[in-house]
Amino acid sequence: MEVVHPRCAGLDVHKKTVVACVMVPGRKEVQTFGTVTDELLRLADWLEQEQVTHVAMESTGVYWKPIYNVLESTGLELLVVNAQHIKAVPGRKTDVKDAEWIADLLKHGLVRASFIPSRPQRELRELVRYRKGLTEQRGHVVQRIQKLLEGANIKLSDVASDVVGVSGLAMLRALASGEEDAERLAEMGKSQLRNKRHELRLALRGSFGQHQRFMLKNQLGLLEFLDEQIAMLNQEVERRLRPFEPLLERLRAIPGIGPRNSEQILAEIGTDMSRFPTDSHFASWAKLCPGNDESAGKRMSGKTGHGSRWLRATMVEAAWSATRVKNSYFAAQYHRLVPRRGKRRAAVAVAHSMLIVIYHLIKDGTVYQDLGPHHFDELDRKRITHRAVQRLQSLGFEVSLRDVAAVSQFSG
């Protein structure tokens, strides 16, 4: 096979060690290093001495990150590759053989690098993903509070739509402090809950014990802490994304995409679309398109692959929101697909369409223009007309059609 990179190295990465195999013309050498910073700097010096130009390593958990952080400033061409793409042939397996196999594949240009964003985008990703995790954790705390109230026969969630809203938090803090009078608790309701004081008095009568007060006080403290942390993260994310505010505004113009979704999307995909030749490549990278599994002319499966769970979750969440926007293209697409494909597949299809829109918004700098709810009817006008005529004829009607626009033009 043709040698593509004559001076290269393959790294077999583990938690405590990294086995490096250097391949240069006429020679192959293997060394083992630790993963602390001093050892990684020694690895970098060795690669520089050997005049290595390209280095490949597996994307093993998070263990590749310290190595990448040290080596990315050395000028080496770093390739982080999917472990499934470079599995060695069955047989004897050692760390040294793995490193040699990776180096050999790299030498002949048989590995494909995964996309590794720049350091600022990696930092933004960590912040946004951490915020997402804290938001999910906050939701779990709210669920535990609701379960605690149900166990004490407090039916606040039956009356208040938001148990931890302004009124709900005031009542919960009073309950945690020892207040038991349903009348006084109901008077804490504000805004629309002022008109539901009678329902509140009935809902707030229960058997709230001492241990439940202790647990509620603890959970409210945790909820307050999470709210403070999320607010701090919001400020930091907004500060880092301030230069991209015009792009975020264009993303938020897409039905179903709000402020938090737009920030999550931009953190995951970045602003450089040049690495994706077409929108199809982009959708394939995000794994929001049908899978490709065919053998002997038979289609095996069309399941989507495993892409970024953060991007997928954000896009599907936005798709569900878009399906509820009246008189929109995405809502029409969803309702068109549901009878044949089911709700979940239809939502993934909408997420795919939204991803295509995002690709062109970022790459071409365009502005979103909704095609409207009748777009598919216009595309399929003849087919719909033929189906309607056949349906009426099957019911015993004689059908004749006239084009209203043509008739009115002729009459004029």
QUICORUR-V252742 format. One line per field, one symbol per residue. phi: phi as a letter, one per 30 degrees, with the letter a starting at -180 (. if undefined). Layout:
phi = ???
This chain:
phi = .ddcbdbbbccccbdcbbcccccbeiabbbbcbdcdedddddddddddddhdcbbbbdddhcdddeddddddcciddcbccddddbdddekdbbddddddddddddecicccdddcddeeddddeddddddddddddddddddddddddddciccdddccdbdcddddddddddeddjdbdddddddddbhddddcdddddddcdaccdddddddddddddddddddddddddeddddddcedcdeddddddddejccedddddddddcicccddcebddddddddhcbedbbbbhicddabdddccddddddddddddddddcddhbddddddddcedccjddddddddddddddddeddddcidcdbddjdcdddddcdddddddddddddddjcccbcbdddddddddd
